[in-house]
């Protein structure tokens, strides 16, 4: 089941506490052949300035979602460029 914009997902932090996030974007990057997700905390979605988090992700056949940190500066630059393009497109529409 592909993730959709505005869908809510729960992401545990390093202490195991679960936090609710809203999906802003999912996208694939041809250069890395990976899928990425950008989310914001639900409790911040009404604020003007929000924290945006991006992860590499994989979905299993059982619809389980696995998130992975973006480790390299090179990979982050590619993801950031794609996110900026998506945000700019949204602002124009």
PyMOL Python script that loads the backbone (N, CA, C, O; Angstrom):
from pymol import cmd

cmd.read_pdbstr("""\
ATOM      1  N   UNK A   1       0.839  -1.167   0.000  1.00  0.00           N
ATOM      2  CA  UNK A   1       0.000   0.000   0.000  1.00  0.00           C
ATOM      3  C   UNK A   1       0.892   1.242   0.000  1.00  0.00           C
ATOM      4  O   UNK A   1       1.565   1.500   0.998  1.00  0.00           O
ATOM      5  N   UNK A   2       0.918   1.999  -1.062  1.00  0.00           N
ATOM      6  CA  UNK A   2       1.770   3.193  -1.107  1.00  0.00           C
ATOM      7  C   UNK A   2       1.307   4.243  -0.109  1.00  0.00           C
ATOM      8  O   UNK A   2       0.113   4.388   0.154  1.00  0.00           O
ATOM      9  N   UNK A   3       2.254   4.958   0.431  1.00  0.00           N
ATOM     10  CA  UNK A   3       1.944   6.050   1.347  1.00  0.00           C
ATOM     11  C   UNK A   3       1.373   7.216   0.568  1.00  0.00           C
ATOM     12  O   UNK A   3       1.773   7.469  -0.569  1.00  0.00           O
ATOM     13  N   UNK A   4       0.445   7.920   1.176  1.00  0.00           N
ATOM     14  CA  UNK A   4      -0.196   9.060   0.542  1.00  0.00           C
ATOM     15  C   UNK A   4       0.103  10.327   1.338  1.00  0.00           C
ATOM     16  O   UNK A   4       0.322  10.266   2.548  1.00  0.00           O
ATOM     17  N   UNK A   5       0.111  11.475   0.659  1.00  0.00           N
ATOM     18  CA  UNK A   5       0.248  12.754   1.338  1.00  0.00           C
ATOM     19  C   UNK A   5      -0.899  12.910   2.327  1.00  0.00           C
ATOM     20  O   UNK A   5      -2.021  12.477   2.061  1.00  0.00           O
ATOM     21  N   UNK A   6      -0.616  13.523   3.458  1.00  0.00           N
ATOM     22  CA  UNK A   6      -1.559  13.762   4.551  1.00  0.00           C
ATOM     23  C   UNK A   6      -1.876  12.517   5.368  1.00  0.00           C
ATOM     24  O   UNK A   6      -2.622  12.600   6.344  1.00  0.00           O
ATOM     25  N   UNK A   7      -1.331  11.371   4.995  1.00  0.00           N
ATOM     26  CA  UNK A   7      -1.515  10.162   5.789  1.00  0.00           C
ATOM     27  C   UNK A   7      -0.743  10.322   7.096  1.00  0.00           C
ATOM     28  O   UNK A   7       0.293  10.985   7.128  1.00  0.00           O
ATOM     29  N   UNK A   8      -1.239   9.726   8.161  1.00  0.00           N
ATOM     30  CA  UNK A   8      -0.591   9.788   9.463  1.00  0.00           C
ATOM     31  C   UNK A   8       0.157   8.481   9.716  1.00  0.00           C
ATOM     32  O   UNK A   8      -0.358   7.392   9.459  1.00  0.00           O
ATOM     33  N   UNK A   9       1.388   8.612  10.228  1.00  0.00           N
ATOM     34  CA  UNK A   9       2.174   7.433  10.585  1.00  0.00           C
ATOM     35  C   UNK A   9       2.778   7.657  11.966  1.00  0.00           C
ATOM     36  O   UNK A   9       2.974   8.797  12.389  1.00  0.00           O
ATOM     37  N   UNK A  10       3.071   6.569  12.662  1.00  0.00           N
ATOM     38  CA  UNK A  10       3.693   6.630  13.976  1.00  0.00           C
ATOM     39  C   UNK A  10       5.154   6.236  13.819  1.00  0.00           C
ATOM     40  O   UNK A  10       5.482   5.210  13.224  1.00  0.00           O
ATOM     41  N   UNK A  11       6.036   7.091  14.377  1.00  0.00           N
ATOM     42  CA  UNK A  11       7.476   6.820  14.319  1.00  0.00           C
ATOM     43  C   UNK A  11       8.005   6.851  15.749  1.00  0.00           C
ATOM     44  O   UNK A  11       7.862   7.855  16.446  1.00  0.00           O
ATOM     45  N   UNK A  12       8.621   5.744  16.189  1.00  0.00           N
ATOM     46  CA  UNK A  12       9.209   5.752  17.534  1.00  0.00           C
ATOM     47  C   UNK A  12      10.540   6.509  17.535  1.00  0.00           C
ATOM     48  O   UNK A  12      11.280   6.483  16.551  1.00  0.00           O
ATOM     49  N   UNK A  13      10.833   7.185  18.652  1.00  0.00           N
ATOM     50  CA  UNK A  13      12.125   7.864  18.767  1.00  0.00           C
ATOM     51  C   UNK A  13      13.151   6.904  19.361  1.00  0.00           C
ATOM     52  O   UNK A  13      12.860   5.728  19.576  1.00  0.00           O
ATOM     53  N   UNK A  14      14.353   7.415  19.623  1.00  0.00           N
ATOM     54  CA  UNK A  14      15.431   6.561  20.131  1.00  0.00           C
ATOM     55  C   UNK A  14      15.126   5.987  21.515  1.00  0.00           C
ATOM     56  O   UNK A  14      15.767   5.021  21.929  1.00  0.00           O
ATOM     57  N   UNK A  15      14.157   6.565  22.242  1.00  0.00           N
ATOM     58  CA  UNK A  15      13.765   6.066  23.565  1.00  0.00           C
ATOM     59  C   UNK A  15      12.562   5.127  23.493  1.00  0.00           C
ATOM     60  O   UNK A  15      12.087   4.641  24.519  1.00  0.00           O
ATOM     61  N   UNK A  16      12.073   4.875  22.278  1.00  0.00           N
ATOM     62  CA  UNK A  16      10.927   3.999  22.106  1.00  0.00           C
ATOM     63  C   UNK A  16       9.586   4.699  22.228  1.00  0.00           C
ATOM     64  O   UNK A  16       8.543   4.062  22.081  1.00  0.00           O
ATOM     65  N   UNK A  17       9.595   6.014  22.498  1.00  0.00           N
ATOM     66  CA  UNK A  17       8.336   6.762  22.557  1.00  0.00           C
ATOM     67  C   UNK A  17       7.803   6.956  21.144  1.00  0.00           C
ATOM     68  O   UNK A  17       8.557   7.284  20.228  1.00  0.00           O
ATOM     69  N   UNK A  18       6.507   6.754  20.975  1.00  0.00           N
ATOM     70  CA  UNK A  18       5.901   6.877  19.657  1.00  0.00           C
ATOM     71  C   UNK A  18       5.372   8.286  19.428  1.00  0.00           C
ATOM     72  O   UNK A  18       4.779   8.891  20.321  1.00  0.00           O
ATOM     73  N   UNK A  19       5.593   8.801  18.218  1.00  0.00           N
ATOM     74  CA  UNK A  19       5.152  10.142  17.852  1.00  0.00           C
ATOM     75  C   UNK A  19       4.388  10.061  16.538  1.00  0.00           C
ATOM     76  O   UNK A  19       4.744   9.291  15.645  1.00  0.00           O
ATOM     77  N   UNK A  20       3.333  10.864  16.430  1.00  0.00           N
ATOM     78  CA  UNK A  20       2.490  10.867  15.238  1.00  0.00           C
ATOM     79  C   UNK A  20       3.001  11.922  14.254  1.00  0.00           C
ATOM     80  O   UNK A  20       3.226  13.074  14.625  1.00  0.00           O
ATOM     81  N   UNK A  21       3.180  11.516  13.006  1.00  0.00           N
ATOM     82  CA  UNK A  21       3.668  12.395  11.950  1.00  0.00           C
ATOM     83  C   UNK A  21       2.695  12.369  10.779  1.00  0.00           C
ATOM     84  O   UNK A  21       1.983  11.391  10.550  1.00  0.00           O
ATOM     85  N   UNK A  22       2.691  13.481  10.046  1.00  0.00           N
ATOM     86  CA  UNK A  22       1.896  13.577   8.821  1.00  0.00           C
ATOM     87  C   UNK A  22       2.840  13.497   7.628  1.00  0.00           C
ATOM     88  O   UNK A  22       3.865  14.178   7.590  1.00  0.00           O
ATOM     89  N   UNK A  23       2.491  12.668   6.662  1.00  0.00           N
ATOM     90  CA  UNK A  23       3.291  12.522   5.450  1.00  0.00           C
ATOM     91  C   UNK A  23       3.065  13.737   4.564  1.00  0.00           C
ATOM     92  O   UNK A  23       1.928  14.048   4.208  1.00  0.00           O
ATOM     93  N   UNK A  24       4.147  14.426   4.208  1.00  0.00           N
ATOM     94  CA  UNK A  24       4.050  15.546   3.265  1.00  0.00           C
ATOM     95  C   UNK A  24       4.315  15.081   1.848  1.00  0.00           C
ATOM     96  O   UNK A  24       3.557  15.389   0.927  1.00  0.00           O
ATOM     97  N   UNK A  25       5.389  14.344   1.682  1.00  0.00           N
ATOM     98  CA  UNK A  25       5.792  13.882   0.351  1.00  0.00           C
ATOM     99  C   UNK A  25       6.405  12.495   0.444  1.00  0.00           C
ATOM    100  O   UNK A  25       7.048  12.145   1.434  1.00  0.00           O
ATOM    101  N   UNK A  26       6.196  11.721  -0.596  1.00  0.00           N
ATOM    102  CA  UNK A  26       6.978  10.514  -0.846  1.00  0.00           C
ATOM    103  C   UNK A  26       7.490  10.640  -2.270  1.00  0.00           C
ATOM    104  O   UNK A  26       6.780  11.119  -3.155  1.00  0.00           O
ATOM    105  N   UNK A  27       8.707  10.215  -2.482  1.00  0.00           N
ATOM    106  CA  UNK A  27       9.288  10.340  -3.813  1.00  0.00           C
ATOM    107  C   UNK A  27      10.445   9.378  -3.968  1.00  0.00           C
ATOM    108  O   UNK A  27      11.035   8.916  -2.991  1.00  0.00           O
ATOM    109  N   UNK A  28      10.754   9.087  -5.218  1.00  0.00           N
ATOM    110  CA  UNK A  28      11.911   8.264  -5.547  1.00  0.00           C
ATOM    111  C   UNK A  28      12.943   9.142  -6.225  1.00  0.00           C
ATOM    112  O   UNK A  28      12.607  10.080  -6.948  1.00  0.00           O
ATOM    113  N   UNK A  29      14.196   8.825  -5.981  1.00  0.00           N
ATOM    114  CA  UNK A  29      15.291   9.572  -6.589  1.00  0.00           C
ATOM    115  C   UNK A  29      16.031   8.630  -7.527  1.00  0.00           C
ATOM    116  O   UNK A  29      16.557   7.598  -7.112  1.00  0.00           O
ATOM    117  N   UNK A  30      16.060   9.009  -8.799  1.00  0.00           N
ATOM    118  CA  UNK A  30      16.698   8.162  -9.801  1.00  0.00           C
ATOM    119  C   UNK A  30      18.182   7.943  -9.507  1.00  0.00           C
ATOM    120  O   UNK A  30      18.697   6.843  -9.708  1.00  0.00           O
ATOM    121  N   UNK A  31      18.875   8.990  -9.029  1.00  0.00           N
ATOM    122  CA  UNK A  31      20.314   8.877  -8.776  1.00  0.00           C
ATOM    123  C   UNK A  31      20.640   7.820  -7.733  1.00  0.00           C
ATOM    124  O   UNK A  31      21.655   7.131  -7.838  1.00  0.00           O
ATOM    125  N   UNK A  32      19.779   7.689  -6.723  1.00  0.00           N
ATOM    126  CA  UNK A  32      20.062   6.737  -5.648  1.00  0.00           C
ATOM    127  C   UNK A  32      19.254   5.450  -5.772  1.00  0.00           C
ATOM    128  O   UNK A  32      19.556   4.463  -5.101  1.00  0.00           O
ATOM    129  N   UNK A  33      18.231   5.450  -6.624  1.00  0.00           N
ATOM    130  CA  UNK A  33      17.321   4.309  -6.791  1.00  0.00           C
ATOM    131  C   UNK A  33      16.652   3.948  -5.466  1.00  0.00           C
ATOM    132  O   UNK A  33      16.380   2.779  -5.195  1.00  0.00           O
ATOM    133  N   UNK A  34      16.389   4.969  -4.642  1.00  0.00           N
ATOM    134  CA  UNK A  34      15.791   4.772  -3.327  1.00  0.00           C
ATOM    135  C   UNK A  34      14.489   5.562  -3.227  1.00  0.00           C
ATOM    136  O   UNK A  34      14.251   6.496  -3.993  1.00  0.00           O
ATOM    137  N   UNK A  35      13.651   5.169  -2.265  1.00  0.00           N
ATOM    138  CA  UNK A  35      12.415   5.888  -1.967  1.00  0.00           C
ATOM    139  C   UNK A  35      12.617   6.695  -0.701  1.00  0.00           C
ATOM    140  O   UNK A  35      13.301   6.262   0.227  1.00  0.00           O
ATOM    141  N   UNK A  36      12.007   7.883  -0.674  1.00  0.00           N
ATOM    142  CA  UNK A  36      12.152   8.788   0.467  1.00  0.00           C
ATOM    143  C   UNK A  36      10.799   9.284   0.911  1.00  0.00           C
ATOM    144  O   UNK A  36       9.839   9.312   0.141  1.00  0.00           O
ATOM    145  N   UNK A  37      10.742   9.678   2.175  1.00  0.00           N
ATOM    146  CA  UNK A  37       9.526  10.213   2.763  1.00  0.00           C
ATOM    147  C   UNK A  37       9.888  11.462   3.558  1.00  0.00           C
ATOM    148  O   UNK A  37      10.901  11.493   4.256  1.00  0.00           O
ATOM    149  N   UNK A  38       9.053  12.487   3.448  1.00  0.00           N
ATOM    150  CA  UNK A  38       9.206  13.713   4.239  1.00  0.00           C
ATOM    151  C   UNK A  38       7.971  13.839   5.114  1.00  0.00           C
ATOM    152  O   UNK A  38       6.843  13.767   4.629  1.00  0.00           O
ATOM    153  N   UNK A  39       8.196  14.028   6.414  1.00  0.00           N
ATOM    154  CA  UNK A  39       7.098  14.092   7.378  1.00  0.00           C
ATOM    155  C   UNK A  39       7.271  15.273   8.318  1.00  0.00           C
ATOM    156  O   UNK A  39       8.372  15.793   8.498  1.00  0.00           O
ATOM    157  N   UNK A  40       6.143  15.688   8.918  1.00  0.00           N
ATOM    158  CA  UNK A  40       6.178  16.706   9.973  1.00  0.00           C
ATOM    159  C   UNK A  40       5.404  16.166  11.168  1.00  0.00           C
ATOM    160  O   UNK A  40       4.464  15.388  11.003  1.00  0.00           O
ATOM    161  N   UNK A  41       5.798  16.578  12.376  1.00  0.00           N
ATOM    162  CA  UNK A  41       5.030  16.165  13.559  1.00  0.00           C
ATOM    163  C   UNK A  41       3.613  16.715  13.477  1.00  0.00           C
ATOM    164  O   UNK A  41       3.426  17.883  13.133  1.00  0.00           O
ATOM    165  N   UNK A  42       2.618  15.901  13.784  1.00  0.00           N
ATOM    166  CA  UNK A  42       1.223  16.320  13.706  1.00  0.00           C
ATOM    167  C   UNK A  42       0.958  17.498  14.627  1.00  0.00           C
ATOM    168  O   UNK A  42       0.193  18.396  14.272  1.00  0.00           O
ATOM    169  N   UNK A  43       1.569  17.514  15.793  1.00  0.00           N
ATOM    170  CA  UNK A  43       1.300  18.600  16.735  1.00  0.00           C
ATOM    171  C   UNK A  43       1.893  19.930  16.281  1.00  0.00           C
ATOM    172  O   UNK A  43       1.634  20.958  16.907  1.00  0.00           O
ATOM    173  N   UNK A  44       2.682  19.933  15.210  1.00  0.00           N
ATOM    174  CA  UNK A  44       3.245  21.170  14.678  1.00  0.00           C
ATOM    175  C   UNK A  44       2.615  21.571  13.347  1.00  0.00           C
ATOM    176  O   UNK A  44       2.966  22.616  12.798  1.00  0.00           O
ATOM    177  N   UNK A  45       1.707  20.780  12.824  1.00  0.00           N
ATOM    178  CA  UNK A  45       1.199  21.008  11.466  1.00  0.00           C
ATOM    179  C   UNK A  45       0.467  22.329  11.302  1.00  0.00           C
ATOM    180  O   UNK A  45       0.328  22.811  10.178  1.00  0.00           O
ATOM    181  N   UNK A  46      -0.010  22.933  12.397  1.00  0.00           N
ATOM    182  CA  UNK A  46      -0.733  24.204  12.300  1.00  0.00           C
ATOM    183  C   UNK A  46       0.185  25.415  12.496  1.00  0.00           C
ATOM    184  O   UNK A  46      -0.239  26.553  12.296  1.00  0.00           O
ATOM    185  N   UNK A  47       1.431  25.173  12.884  1.00  0.00           N
ATOM    186  CA  UNK A  47       2.357  26.274  13.134  1.00  0.00           C
ATOM    187  C   UNK A  47       2.945  26.780  11.823  1.00  0.00           C
ATOM    188  O   UNK A  47       2.964  26.069  10.818  1.00  0.00           O
ATOM    189  N   UNK A  48       3.425  28.018  11.853  1.00  0.00           N
ATOM    190  CA  UNK A  48       4.018  28.607  10.656  1.00  0.00           C
ATOM    191  C   UNK A  48       5.337  27.935  10.298  1.00  0.00           C
ATOM    192  O   UNK A  48       5.571  27.599   9.137  1.00  0.00           O
ATOM    193  N   UNK A  49       6.185  27.743  11.277  1.00  0.00           N
ATOM    194  CA  UNK A  49       7.486  27.100  11.051  1.00  0.00           C
ATOM    195  C   UNK A  49       7.446  25.714  11.695  1.00  0.00           C
ATOM    196  O   UNK A  49       7.201  25.595  12.896  1.00  0.00           O
ATOM    197  N   UNK A  50       7.682  24.683  10.915  1.00  0.00           N
ATOM    198  CA  UNK A  50       7.619  23.317  11.428  1.00  0.00           C
ATOM    199  C   UNK A  50       8.930  22.601  11.169  1.00  0.00           C
ATOM    200  O   UNK A  50       9.702  22.979  10.288  1.00  0.00           O
ATOM    201  N   UNK A  51       9.165  21.562  11.952  1.00  0.00           N
ATOM    202  CA  UNK A  51      10.322  20.698  11.736  1.00  0.00           C
ATOM    203  C   UNK A  51       9.955  19.668  10.689  1.00  0.00           C
ATOM    204  O   UNK A  51       8.960  18.958  10.837  1.00  0.00           O
ATOM    205  N   UNK A  52      10.737  19.579   9.643  1.00  0.00           N
ATOM    206  CA  UNK A  52      10.519  18.600   8.584  1.00  0.00           C
ATOM    207  C   UNK A  52      11.588  17.527   8.711  1.00  0.00           C
ATOM    208  O   UNK A  52      12.770  17.836   8.854  1.00  0.00           O
ATOM    209  N   UNK A  53      11.176  16.274   8.659  1.00  0.00           N
ATOM    210  CA  UNK A  53      12.095  15.144   8.759  1.00  0.00           C
ATOM    211  C   UNK A  53      12.020  14.338   7.470  1.00  0.00           C
ATOM    212  O   UNK A  53      10.938  14.136   6.917  1.00  0.00           O
ATOM    213  N   UNK A  54      13.164  13.882   6.998  1.00  0.00           N
ATOM    214  CA  UNK A  54      13.208  13.056   5.791  1.00  0.00           C
ATOM    215  C   UNK A  54      13.936  11.760   6.103  1.00  0.00           C
ATOM    216  O   UNK A  54      14.922  11.742   6.840  1.00  0.00           O
ATOM    217  N   UNK A  55      13.433  10.684   5.531  1.00  0.00           N
ATOM    218  CA  UNK A  55      14.009   9.358   5.712  1.00  0.00           C
ATOM    219  C   UNK A  55      14.003   8.620   4.386  1.00  0.00           C
ATOM    220  O   UNK A  55      13.179   8.895   3.513  1.00  0.00           O
ATOM    221  N   UNK A  56      14.924   7.685   4.242  1.00  0.00           N
ATOM    222  CA  UNK A  56      14.836   6.705   3.174  1.00  0.00           C
ATOM    223  C   UNK A  56      13.896   5.634   3.704  1.00  0.00           C
ATOM    224  O   UNK A  56      13.949   5.304   4.889  1.00  0.00           O
ATOM    225  N   UNK A  57      13.035   5.082   2.849  1.00  0.00           N
ATOM    226  CA  UNK A  57      12.116   4.070   3.352  1.00  0.00           C
ATOM    227  C   UNK A  57      11.969   2.906   2.387  1.00  0.00           C
ATOM    228  O   UNK A  57      12.242   3.008   1.191  1.00  0.00           O
ATOM    229  N   UNK A  58      11.523   1.790   2.964  1.00  0.00           N
ATOM    230  CA  UNK A  58      11.191   0.592   2.199  1.00  0.00           C
ATOM    231  C   UNK A  58       9.888   0.044   2.753  1.00  0.00           C
ATOM    232  O   UNK A  58       9.657   0.054   3.962  1.00  0.00           O
ATOM    233  N   UNK A  59       9.041  -0.433   1.854  1.00  0.00           N
ATOM    234  CA  UNK A  59       7.800  -1.085   2.260  1.00  0.00           C
ATOM    235  C   UNK A  59       7.921  -2.564   1.953  1.00  0.00           C
ATOM    236  O   UNK A  59       8.379  -2.950   0.878  1.00  0.00           O
ATOM    237  N   UNK A  60       7.505  -3.396   2.910  1.00  0.00           N
ATOM    238  CA  UNK A  60       7.553  -4.832   2.703  1.00  0.00           C
ATOM    239  C   UNK A  60       6.239  -5.320   2.110  1.00  0.00           C
ATOM    240  O   UNK A  60       5.275  -4.561   2.000  1.00  0.00           O
ATOM    241  N   UNK A  61       6.210  -6.570   1.735  1.00  0.00           N
ATOM    242  CA  UNK A  61       5.002  -7.160   1.158  1.00  0.00           C
ATOM    243  C   UNK A  61       3.846  -7.137   2.158  1.00  0.00           C
ATOM    244  O   UNK A  61       2.682  -7.158   1.759  1.00  0.00           O
ATOM    245  N   UNK A  62       4.160  -7.094   3.453  1.00  0.00           N
ATOM    246  CA  UNK A  62       3.127  -7.075   4.494  1.00  0.00           C
ATOM    247  C   UNK A  62       2.696  -5.645   4.829  1.00  0.00           C
ATOM    248  O   UNK A  62       2.031  -5.426   5.842  1.00  0.00           O
ATOM    249  N   UNK A  63       3.063  -4.678   4.000  1.00  0.00           N
ATOM    250  CA  UNK A  63       2.754  -3.262   4.226  1.00  0.00           C
ATOM    251  C   UNK A  63       3.445  -2.686   5.448  1.00  0.00           C
ATOM    252  O   UNK A  63       3.005  -1.676   5.998  1.00  0.00           O
ATOM    253  N   UNK A  64       4.533  -3.331   5.877  1.00  0.00           N
ATOM    254  CA  UNK A  64       5.343  -2.763   6.952  1.00  0.00           C
ATOM    255  C   UNK A  64       6.247  -1.700   6.360  1.00  0.00           C
ATOM    256  O   UNK A  64       6.765  -1.854   5.254  1.00  0.00           O
ATOM    257  N   UNK A  65       6.427  -0.637   7.095  1.00  0.00           N
ATOM    258  CA  UNK A  65       7.251   0.478   6.657  1.00  0.00           C
ATOM    259  C   UNK A  65       8.535   0.483   7.475  1.00  0.00           C
ATOM    260  O   UNK A  65       8.491   0.494   8.705  1.00  0.00           O
ATOM    261  N   UNK A  66       9.671   0.474   6.799  1.00  0.00           N
ATOM    262  CA  UNK A  66      10.970   0.564   7.469  1.00  0.00           C
ATOM    263  C   UNK A  66      11.609   1.887   7.073  1.00  0.00           C
ATOM    264  O   UNK A  66      11.762   2.183   5.888  1.00  0.00           O
ATOM    265  N   UNK A  67      11.982   2.683   8.079  1.00  0.00           N
ATOM    266  CA  UNK A  67      12.629   3.972   7.850  1.00  0.00           C
ATOM    267  C   UNK A  67      14.113   3.860   8.148  1.00  0.00           C
ATOM    268  O   UNK A  67      14.525   3.163   9.075  1.00  0.00           O
ATOM    269  N   UNK A  68      14.914   4.564   7.343  1.00  0.00           N
ATOM    270  CA  UNK A  68      16.358   4.557   7.508  1.00  0.00           C
ATOM    271  C   UNK A  68      16.863   5.994   7.465  1.00  0.00           C
ATOM    272  O   UNK A  68      16.385   6.798   6.663  1.00  0.00           O
ATOM    273  N   UNK A  69      17.822   6.320   8.319  1.00  0.00           N
ATOM    274  CA  UNK A  69      18.356   7.687   8.296  1.00  0.00           C
ATOM    275  C   UNK A  69      19.115   7.949   7.002  1.00  0.00           C
ATOM    276  O   UNK A  69      19.646   7.031   6.375  1.00  0.00           O
ATOM    277  N   UNK A  70      19.155   9.205   6.623  1.00  0.00           N
ATOM    278  CA  UNK A  70      19.956   9.623   5.473  1.00  0.00           C
ATOM    279  C   UNK A  70      21.335   9.948   6.020  1.00  0.00           C
ATOM    280  O   UNK A  70      21.526  10.953   6.703  1.00  0.00           O
ATOM    281  N   UNK A  71      22.291   9.083   5.710  1.00  0.00           N
ATOM    282  CA  UNK A  71      23.591   9.143   6.367  1.00  0.00           C
ATOM    283  C   UNK A  71      24.606  10.062   5.707  1.00  0.00           C
ATOM    284  O   UNK A  71      25.353  10.760   6.393  1.00  0.00           O
ATOM    285  N   UNK A  72      24.635  10.066   4.401  1.00  0.00           N
ATOM    286  CA  UNK A  72      25.717  10.799   3.739  1.00  0.00           C
ATOM    287  C   UNK A  72      25.276  12.203   3.344  1.00  0.00           C
ATOM    288  O   UNK A  72      24.103  12.451   3.064  1.00  0.00           O
ATOM    289  N   UNK A  73      26.234  13.105   3.328  1.00  0.00           N
ATOM    290  CA  UNK A  73      25.958  14.477   2.888  1.00  0.00           C
ATOM    291  C   UNK A  73      25.511  14.497   1.434  1.00  0.00           C
ATOM    292  O   UNK A  73      24.637  15.277   1.056  1.00  0.00           O
ATOM    293  N   UNK A  74      26.112  13.639   0.625  1.00  0.00           N
ATOM    294  CA  UNK A  74      25.773  13.580  -0.800  1.00  0.00           C
ATOM    295  C   UNK A  74      24.309  13.159  -0.988  1.00  0.00           C
ATOM    296  O   UNK A  74      23.581  13.762  -1.777  1.00  0.00           O
ATOM    297  N   UNK A  75      23.892  12.129  -0.264  1.00  0.00           N
ATOM    298  CA  UNK A  75      22.511  11.671  -0.368  1.00  0.00           C
ATOM    299  C   UNK A  75      21.557  12.756   0.153  1.00  0.00           C
ATOM    300  O   UNK A  75      20.506  12.994  -0.442  1.00  0.00           O
ATOM    301  N   UNK A  76      21.924  13.413   1.265  1.00  0.00           N
ATOM    302  CA  UNK A  76      21.067  14.465   1.810  1.00  0.00           C
ATOM    303  C   UNK A  76      20.913  15.614   0.819  1.00  0.00           C
ATOM    304  O   UNK A  76      19.817  16.157   0.682  1.00  0.00           O
ATOM    305  N   UNK A  77      21.980  15.999   0.126  1.00  0.00           N
ATOM    306  CA  UNK A  77      21.896  17.082  -0.860  1.00  0.00           C
ATOM    307  C   UNK A  77      20.909  16.739  -1.968  1.00  0.00           C
ATOM    308  O   UNK A  77      20.148  17.600  -2.412  1.00  0.00           O
ATOM    309  N   UNK A  78      20.916  15.494  -2.415  1.00  0.00           N
ATOM    310  CA  UNK A  78      19.991  15.057  -3.459  1.00  0.00           C
ATOM    311  C   UNK A  78      18.551  15.121  -2.950  1.00  0.00           C
ATOM    312  O   UNK A  78      17.660  15.603  -3.649  1.00  0.00           O
ATOM    313  N   UNK A  79      18.334  14.637  -1.740  1.00  0.00           N
ATOM    314  CA  UNK A  79      16.997  14.641  -1.145  1.00  0.00           C
ATOM    315  C   UNK A  79      16.529  16.074  -0.911  1.00  0.00           C
ATOM    316  O   UNK A  79      15.380  16.404  -1.205  1.00  0.00           O
ATOM    317  N   UNK A  80      17.399  16.919  -0.389  1.00  0.00           N
ATOM    318  CA  UNK A  80      17.043  18.315  -0.126  1.00  0.00           C
ATOM    319  C   UNK A  80      16.676  19.046  -1.417  1.00  0.00           C
ATOM    320  O   UNK A  80      15.722  19.824  -1.440  1.00  0.00           O
ATOM    321  N   UNK A  81      17.418  18.803  -2.476  1.00  0.00           N
ATOM    322  CA  UNK A  81      17.118  19.432  -3.764  1.00  0.00           C
ATOM    323  C   UNK A  81      15.746  18.990  -4.271  1.00  0.00           C
ATOM    324  O   UNK A  81      14.972  19.811  -4.764  1.00  0.00           O
ATOM    325  N   UNK A  82      15.446  17.707  -4.150  1.00  0.00           N
ATOM    326  CA  UNK A  82      14.149  17.194  -4.579  1.00  0.00           C
ATOM    327  C   UNK A  82      13.023  17.787  -3.731  1.00  0.00           C
ATOM    328  O   UNK A  82      11.986  18.181  -4.264  1.00  0.00           O
ATOM    329  N   UNK A  83      13.226  17.851  -2.413  1.00  0.00           N
ATOM    330  CA  UNK A  83      12.218  18.437  -1.532  1.00  0.00           C
ATOM    331  C   UNK A  83      11.962  19.899  -1.871  1.00  0.00           C
ATOM    332  O   UNK A  83      10.813  20.338  -1.910  1.00  0.00           O
ATOM    333  N   UNK A  84      13.016  20.647  -2.113  1.00  0.00           N
ATOM    334  CA  UNK A  84      12.851  22.063  -2.478  1.00  0.00           C
ATOM    335  C   UNK A  84      12.035  22.207  -3.756  1.00  0.00           C
ATOM    336  O   UNK A  84      11.198  23.104  -3.858  1.00  0.00           O
ATOM    337  N   UNK A  85      12.269  21.343  -4.719  1.00  0.00           N
ATOM    338  CA  UNK A  85      11.501  21.367  -5.966  1.00  0.00           C
ATOM    339  C   UNK A  85      10.032  21.063  -5.695  1.00  0.00           C
ATOM    340  O   UNK A  85       9.151  21.743  -6.221  1.00  0.00           O
ATOM    341  N   UNK A  86       9.762  20.044  -4.878  1.00  0.00           N
ATOM    342  CA  UNK A  86       8.377  19.687  -4.554  1.00  0.00           C
ATOM    343  C   UNK A  86       7.669  20.818  -3.808  1.00  0.00           C
ATOM    344  O   UNK A  86       6.510  21.121  -4.091  1.00  0.00           O
ATOM    345  N   UNK A  87       8.355  21.430  -2.871  1.00  0.00           N
ATOM    346  CA  UNK A  87       7.770  22.534  -2.104  1.00  0.00           C
ATOM    347  C   UNK A  87       7.476  23.718  -3.022  1.00  0.00           C
ATOM    348  O   UNK A  87       6.407  24.322  -2.935  1.00  0.00           O
ATOM    349  N   UNK A  88       8.429  24.053  -3.911  1.00  0.00           N
ATOM    350  CA  UNK A  88       8.219  25.143  -4.863  1.00  0.00           C
ATOM    351  C   UNK A  88       7.033  24.882  -5.764  1.00  0.00           C
ATOM    352  O   UNK A  88       6.250  25.793  -6.036  1.00  0.00           O
ATOM    353  N   UNK A  89       6.884  23.645  -6.237  1.00  0.00           N
ATOM    354  CA  UNK A  89       5.745  23.285  -7.091  1.00  0.00           C
ATOM    355  C   UNK A  89       4.437  23.449  -6.345  1.00  0.00           C
ATOM    356  O   UNK A  89       3.455  23.927  -6.913  1.00  0.00           O
ATOM    357  N   UNK A  90       4.408  23.051  -5.058  1.00  0.00           N
ATOM    358  CA  UNK A  90       3.192  23.196  -4.260  1.00  0.00           C
ATOM    359  C   UNK A  90       2.824  24.665  -4.063  1.00  0.00           C
ATOM    360  O   UNK A  90       1.647  25.024  -4.080  1.00  0.00           O
ATOM    361  N   UNK A  91       3.824  25.498  -3.877  1.00  0.00           N
ATOM    362  CA  UNK A  91       3.561  26.925  -3.648  1.00  0.00           C
ATOM    363  C   UNK A  91       3.020  27.596  -4.904  1.00  0.00           C
ATOM    364  O   UNK A  91       2.271  28.569  -4.817  1.00  0.00           O
ATOM    365  N   UNK A  92       3.397  27.081  -6.069  1.00  0.00           N
ATOM    366  CA  UNK A  92       2.927  27.654  -7.323  1.00  0.00           C
ATOM    367  C   UNK A  92       1.512  27.218  -7.688  1.00  0.00           C
ATOM    368  O   UNK A  92       0.830  27.883  -8.467  1.00  0.00           O
ATOM    369  N   UNK A  93       1.079  26.103  -7.123  1.00  0.00           N
ATOM    370  CA  UNK A  93      -0.260  25.617  -7.486  1.00  0.00           C
ATOM    371  C   UNK A  93      -1.326  26.075  -6.539  1.00  0.00           C
ATOM    372  O   UNK A  93      -2.497  25.742  -6.720  1.00  0.00           O
TER     373      UNK A  93
END
""", "prot")
cmd.dss("prot")
cmd.show_as("cartoon", "prot")
cmd.util.cbc("prot")
cmd.orient("prot")
